[in-house]
Amino acid sequence: MTTPAPHLGEFEQLLLLAVLQCGTDAYTVPIRRILEERTGRRVSRGAVHTSLERLEGKGLLTSRIGAPLAIRGGRSRRFYEVTPVGLDALRAARTAVVTLSRGLESLLDNRR
């Protein structure tokens, strides 16, 4: 029996999508930048860090520590990658929105 994909909140969905958008360069700064640019919302560093840790704890992300950087005082960056379970959760969330939206196109596409 297949385990259902975990439920994602809106911010969790946005974070996973931002990580995917960043590709191999997915660390906090570009993740946050993409979130802000593409959603038009301000996002705090703390919210990003806390949520990335929570998503990793749920098995939806993995992370690795990069090489130490002189420009960061010898500190390393933590890079994130969406796991197959994370991709399944994103697919399930997208399917739910598409299914619930079906038949409402004229209402949702009507720009006032």
C-alpha positions in Angstrom: 0.0 0.0 0.0 1.3 3.4 -1.0 1.7 6.1 1.8 -0.2 9.3 0.9 1.9 12.3 0.3 2.1 14.6 3.3 -0.2 17.7 3.4 1.6 20.9 2.6 0.7 24.4 3.8 0.9 27.3 1.3 4.3 28.5 2.5 5.7 25.0 2.5 4.6 24.6 -1.1 6.2 28.0 -2.0 9.4 27.0 -0.3 9.7 23.7 -2.1 9.0 25.3 -5.4 11.6 28.0 -4.7 14.2 25.3 -3.9 13.4 23.6 -7.2 13.7 27.0 -9.0 17.2 27.5 -7.4 18.5 24.1 -8.7 21.9 23.3 -7.3 22.3 26.8 -5.8 19.4 26.3 -3.3 20.6 28.0 -0.1 18.7 30.5 2.1 19.6 33.7 0.2 18.4 32.8 -3.3 15.5 30.8 -1.9 14.3 33.9 -0.1 15.0 36.1 -3.1 12.9 33.9 -5.4 10.0 33.8 -2.9 10.0 37.6 -2.6 10.4 38.3 -6.3 7.8 35.8 -7.5 5.1 36.2 -4.8 5.5 39.9 -4.1 5.7 39.1 -0.3 8.3 40.0 2.2 9.7 36.9 3.8 11.9 36.9 6.9 15.1 34.9 7.1 13.8 33.2 10.3 10.7 32.0 8.6 12.7 30.5 5.8 15.2 28.8 8.1 12.5 27.4 10.4 10.4 26.1 7.5 13.3 24.6 5.7 14.3 22.7 8.9 10.6 21.5 9.3 10.5 20.3 5.7 13.7 18.5 6.1 12.4 16.9 9.3 9.3 15.7 7.4 11.6 14.1 4.8 10.6 16.5 2.0 14.0 18.1 1.7 17.6 17.0 2.3 20.5 19.3 2.9 24.2 19.3 2.6 26.9 21.6 3.9 29.0 23.3 1.2 32.7 24.2 1.5 33.7 27.0 3.9 33.8 30.4 2.2 36.3 33.2 3.0 33.6 35.8 2.2 31.5 34.3 5.0 34.3 34.3 7.5 35.0 30.6 6.9 31.4 29.6 7.4 29.7 27.2 5.0 26.4 27.4 3.3 23.7 24.7 3.7 22.2 23.7 0.3 18.8 22.1 0.0 17.3 19.6 -2.4 13.7 18.4 -2.8 13.3 14.7 -2.1 11.1 12.3 -4.1 8.6 12.5 -1.2 8.7 16.3 -1.5 8.0 16.1 -5.2 5.0 13.8 -4.5 3.6 16.2 -2.0 3.9 19.1 -4.5 2.2 17.0 -7.1 -0.6 16.1 -4.7 -1.1 19.8 -3.7 -1.2 20.9 -7.3 -3.7 18.1 -8.2 -5.9 19.2 -5.4 -5.9 22.8 -6.5 -6.6 21.9 -10.2 -9.4 19.5 -9.2 -11.1 22.0 -6.9 -10.7 24.7 -9.5 -12.3 22.7 -12.3 -15.5 24.3 -13.5 -14.6 27.7 -12.0 -12.4 28.9 -14.8 -14.8 31.7 -15.9 -15.0 33.0 -12.3 -11.3 32.7 -11.6 -10.2 34.0 -15.0 -12.5 37.0 -14.9 -10.3 40.0 -14.3 -12.1 43.0 -13.0 
